[in-house]
């Protein structure tokens, strides 16, 4: 007898509808799964067999063939267990194969006793089923531990079940399981950051540079001696970024759901992420990938901040791999099994010392590094990578007067209000070209959206020649100047805006 049930596979951060076909025929007893299954899918034979037996049902001693369609898509993970079990029970007439099964999607990993374990990517599956208008699924059955996460998607019936027996009783209408109401997302409020810029003593120039970076979504590099506060400043950047809206919250949560970083008690991430991977991280860990592709740090930092502390200490191949996501706000991972794309629209922030010992340029401490050592240290950052960093700000050593000063400076709330005002100007200005921030502008947009006063244009030309800048650095000065003008509420970029933007190319000015 032939029966069908429906499930969903994860590819990247999207769900791919999957059809589970079960055929039971005469012949030597066997249990075969076809359709490019990996090892974890093939092992589901034993999980499903034991779960069905321990739930009070039976399997015939017949030839059982299970096909996972489409057959040309490699199937990975254990989330197909529940759909396979439902299709098997329908094929053996232990479960009525009616419209309730035909209009439902089943995902979940079965334990040997028939209970359901949580899976990764429940929110991504629910969003994909809702977004796929050609798919007739009306109900999503999944483990109870994932139900709060999936219920964030409105207009899709989400039913969490704790065991196979409970689900069968529900489908046979002998036990009712109420769908989870999707009201949580409407009552949700974005979280607030615990770190504040008001806690940082001094460093007003660096704070200003980071305010400009946050206002225009620009990448930034902080360099200065050890202990000057580079890491402290970087960790507080999320506190001045605009509060994420509902669509951004769902997008952030979707990626973390696929990566398995959500908990049942906190199914929604209401803060902009801050990721700070160790300098020993591999390229696959940063960019994403692996034998089974998974999102990397650049995707986990989507719509937030990716911070590399002591930037030159990272491997050269890792730093060079950042060039694509920094330019395209996305990353494509190609493997033999599949090619997947992950979003990577993040604000990149790095920190570094001026030399290996960190004392170069310090008037009170002697630098013992030779010029070749300093050159080799700085040359770890290639020119193309530095060109993709809009703001290069110096963070000098703090003075004793600043430590004793009772005034800590502005709090993050005041800075964030100016940043949000500048972002609103940009969203309204670029509405027709679907650009959200100045950092995303292309050179073809400059003439219309970045008008330069005559004296500003003259200063920019002089700077370009004297510093021997690349065209990419030239364009980034214009983008940063546009952001500075937005913070001032000016429509035309003047020479003061260009001069401040040039000051944020410190490494270019230092040669």
N, C-alpha and C positions, 0 to 999 in steps of 0.2 A: 504494500500500500504506500502511496505517496502523500506527503504532507509538507506544508511550508510554514515558516515563521520568519519574522524579520528582526534584524539587529542593526548595528551601526559600527563601522570601523573608524578609527582616527587616522587621518593623514594630515600631518602638519598640525594646525589648530582647527581643522574642519572635520566634520563627520561625514562619512560616505555611507549611504544606505546599503545594507547587505541583506541578501536573501538566503535563508538557510533551508535547503531542500533535503528531505529525508525519504529514502526509499528502503522498504523492507521487502525482501523477496526470498524465495526458496533457494537453498544451497548450503554449502558449508558455512557454519557460524563464523562471522567476521564482523569487524567494526572498523570501517575505513572512512577517513575524512579527506576529501579532495578539495582543490581550489586554492593551491599555493599556501598551505598552512605552515607556520613555523613550529618550532618544538613545543612551545607553550600551548598552541592550539591543538597539536596532535595529542598532547597529554590530557586534553579535556575528555578524551574517551574514558579514561579511568575515573576522573572526577564525576562525570555525568553518570556513568554506570553505577558508582557507589551512591551518589546522591539520590538517584531514582529508587534504588533498592532500599536505602535507609529512610526514605520518605513514605514507604508503604506501597510502592508501585513495582511493576515487573517489566523486564525486557525479554523478548522472545529469543530463543536460540536459532537465529536466522541470519541471513546475510544483510547487514545494515550498511548502507552507503549514505554518507552525508556530504553534500556539495555546498560550498560557500561561494556564492556568486555576487559580483562578477569574478570569474575564475582567473583573470589576468592581474588581479590586485593581490599583492602579498598580504596575508592575514597574520597579525601579530597580537599577542596578549591573551588574556583569559576572559575577556568580557563577553565572549560568544557562548559561554557555557549555558546560560539561562535559555537563550533562544534554541540551542540544540536540544536541550531537555524538553522544552515545550513542543517542539516539532516531533520529537520521538514519541511523546505521550499522545500527541494527536494522531500520529501514524499507526499507533497500536490501539486506537479507539478508547484510550483511558481518559481522553479529554476531547470534548466536541470541537471540531475544526470549523468554527463559524466565523462570522464577521468580526467578532470581538478579537480574535487572533489576527485576522487579516488586516485590521486597522490599527494594530498595536506594534510597538517596537520593544524588544526585550534585550536588556543588557545587564550583565552581572556575572561575577565569578562564584561558582558553587563550591562549598565545602563538602567533605565526604559525608557529613551528616545531613546534607540538604539545605543548610543555612546559606545565606548570601553574604559575600564579602564585598567591601567597597571597591570601586574601580577608579582609575584616573580618567579625567576628561568628561565627566558627566555634564558639566555646563556646556562644553563645546558640542557634545552630542545633542543636547536639547536645543541650543541655538541653531545648529545646522538643520535639524528637523523642522524647526519653525521657519527658517529662511528658505527652505527648499519647497517652493510652491507646487512643484509637480509630484511631491510625495504625499500619499494619502493618509499618513500616520496621524492619528488623533490622540493616542495615549502612549505614554512612555512608562514602562515598568522597569524599575531599577532597584538596587539595594536601598534599604531604609536609611543607611548612613549617608547616601548621596542625594536623598530626596530634597533636603533644604537647598542644596546647591542647584539642582536642576529646576526647582520651583521658582527661581529668579526669572525664568522665561514665562511671560504671560501668554495666554491664549493657547497653551498646550497642557493637556491633562497629565499631571505627574502623579504616579502612584508608587509609593515606596513599599517594598515587601521585605520581610525578614527571612523567609524560607520558601523553598519550592512547593511544599505542601500547602502553605498559606495561599500562594498564588494560584495553584490548581483549584483550591476550594473557591477562590474568588471568581475564577473563570467559569466554574461550574455553577456559580450563583448560590452556593451554599454558605458563603461567608462574604461579607461586604467590607471592602477597604475604601475609605473615603479619600478622594484626591487631595493633595496638599494645596491649600489656597496660596496663590501667588501674590500675596499682599506685602511681603517683607521688603521687596525692592522699592515699593512706593513710599514706605515709611522710613527708608534708610537715610541716614545722614552721614556725610563724609567725615572721616576721623580727623583729628587735629594732631599736628606734630608735637612731640614732647620737647624737642630741641629748639632753641631760640637764638637768633642773632644777637639779642640783647645780652647774652652771656659772654660774648666775645669782647675782650678788652682791646681797644685800639684797632689797627688795621682798617682804617676808614677807606683807604684807596682800594684795598682788596674787596671790601664789602660793596663798594660802588661798582667795581668790575663785575661781581657776581650778580648784582641787581640788574645790570645791563644784560648779562648773559641770560638770566631768567626771563627778562621782559621780551627778549627776541628769540628764545630757545637756541641760543648760541652755545657751541662747545667752548670749554675753557681749560686753560692750563695754568696752574699755580706753581710758581717756583720761588724758592727762598731757603734760608738755612734751616737745619733741624730745630724743631721746637718753636717755630714762628707762628704756628697755628693753621697750617695748610689743611690738615685733616679735619680739624675742628670746624673750619669754615665750610669745607665740602659737605660734611655730614648735616649741616643746617640748610643746605640749598633746598631740599624738599619743602621746608617750612615757608619759603617765599614764592614757591611756584603756585600758579592758579589752582584753586580747588577743583578737583576733577568732577565733571558732570556725570550723569547716569550712564551715558553711552561709553565714556572712557572707563568708568568703574567696571562695567561688564567686560570691556575689552581686556583690561588688566587681569581680571579674575579668570577670564577664559584661558589665557596663557598659563597662569598658575595652576588651573585645573588640569590641563593636559600634562603639566610637569609633575602633578601629584603633590603639590605644596599647599593644598587647602585642607582645612580641618572641618569636621562636621559641626563644630561649635562656632566656627567663623567662616561661613561659606562665601562671604563677600569681602573683597579687599577695597576699603574706602580711602586709602592713602596712596599717594604716588610712590612707586617702589624706589628704593635706594639699594643698589647692588654694589658690593665692593669685593670682588674675587681676589684670592691670593695670587701673588706674582708667579707661583709655580703652576697655575692652572694651564691645562692643555688647550690647544686650538679648538678641539671639539667641545670642551667645556665652556669656552667663551662664545664661540660662534654658533654652536649647536651641531648635532650630528651624532656620531657613534654608529655601531652596527645597526641598531634600531634608532632612527633619527629622533632626537629629542630637542626641545628648545634650549638654547644656551643662555649665557648671562646677558647677551645683548638683547635677547627677546624678553627675558624676565625683567629687564629694566625698561621695557616699552612704556612710553608716556611718563617715565620717571628719570632717574639719574643713574648712570653707570660711572663708578669712581675707580680709577686705577691709582693707588697710592704707590709712590716711588716708581714712576712710569718706566724709566730706563731699565729697571730690574726684570721687566717682563720679557719673554722670549721674542726675538725679532719676528718670527713667523706669526705670533699672536698679534703683535702690533700692526703688522702689514695686513693681516686679515681683517682688521677693523675698518680698512679703507672703504670697502663696499657698503657695509651698513651705515657708516657715517655719511656717505654720499647719497645712498638710495633709500635710507630709512627702512630697509628690508634686507633679509639675508636668504640666500638660496643654498640649500644643502643637497648635493647630488651624491647619491649612493647607488650601488648596483641594484638594490631592491626598489628604490623609489627616489624621486626628486621632489622635495618639499620646500615650501617658502614659509618663513616666519616673519612677522612684523618686527621691526627694530627701530622705532622712532623714539630715540632716547636723547637725553642731554648728556654728552660725554664730558667728564671732568677728570683731569689728571693732575698729579703733583710730582715735583722732582726737586732735587737739590741743585744748586748751581755748579757743583763739581762733586767728585766721589766723596770727599771728606765733608763737604757741605759748607765750608768756610770761605769760599771764594767771594770776594767783594765785601766781606765783613770787616769793618774798621777795627774791631776789638779782638778778633781771632785770626790767627795766622793760618793761611791755606798752604798745605804742604804738597799739593798736587802739582805735577809738572804740566806744562802746556799740552804735550801729547796725551796725557791722561785725561785732561779736561776735554780735549777734542774728541777722544774716543768715547767718553761718557756721553757727551751731547750728540754725537753722531749716531747713537743707537736709535734716535728718533729721526726717521727719514724726512726729507723735504716734503714729499707728497702727504705724509701724515700730519706734519706741522701746518701745512697749508689748509688742512681740513679743520683746524682748531682756530676759531674766530678770535678768541680773546686769550692773550698770554699775559698774565698779570703777575707782577712781583709781589711777594709777601715778605717784607724785611723783618729782621729780628725786632721784637717788641722792646720798648724802652721802659725803664723803671717808673718814669712819670706816668705812663699809660697804665701800668699795673695798679698804681696807687690812686688813679683817678676814680672818683665816685660815679662818674657818668659812663655807663657801658655802651652808650649809643642807642640807636633805634631798635625797637623790637621787631620781630619778624612780621607781625600783623600790619604794621605801618608800611613796611617795605612791600609786602604782598599786595596791599591795596593799590600801590602805584604800578606794580607789575601787572595786576589784573586790568587796570585801566588801559595800560599800553597794549595788552593782548586784545582787549575788546576793540580798540582802534584798528588793529591789524586784521582781525577777523572781518570787521565791516568793510575795510578797504579792499581786501582780497577775496571777497565773497564770490566774485564772478570767475576767478581763476582757481578756486578751490585750494588756496594757500592759507594756512593758519597762522604762520609766524614769519618774521623777517628772515630767519635763517633758511627758510625754504625757497626764498626768491631765486629766480634764475636771471642771468644777465639780460635776457630779452625783456625783462620786466622793469629794468632800472629806469629807462627813459620816462615811462609813465608814472611809476610809483615812487621813484627816488630822485626827484628834481634837485639839482645842485645849484646853489647860488654861485655867481661868477668867481668870487674869491675862494669858495670852497673847491671849485673845480681846479683852480690854479694851484692851490695847496696840495690837492691830491696828485696832480701831475708831477709836482716838484718832489713829493715823497716817493712816488713810484720810481723816479729816476735815481734819486739819491740813495735809496735803500735797495735798489735793484730787485724789486718785488716781482713775484710771478703774477700772472693774470688771475690765478685763483685767490692769491692774497689781496690783490687789488679789489676784486669783487667782494671779498669778505669785509674789507674796510668800509665799503659802501653799505653793506647790510648792517654792520654794527652802528655806523653813523645814522642809518635810518631808525634804528632802535633808540639811540640816544635822543634823536629829534622827537620820537614818539613820547618818550618820558618827559620831554620839555613841552609837549603839546604843540610842536612846530610842524608845519606841513612841508616847508622847504628846508633842506639840509644846508646849514651854514658852515663857515670855516671852523667855528668852535666845536661843532659836532665831529667834523673830520679830524681835527687835532686830537680830540679825546679818543677817537677810534684808532688813530695811529699810535697813541700811547699804549694801546692794548696789543701791539705787535712787538713786545719787548725783545723777544729772541731775534727778530728780524733786525731790530735797531742795534742789538749787541753784536750782530754778525755771526 
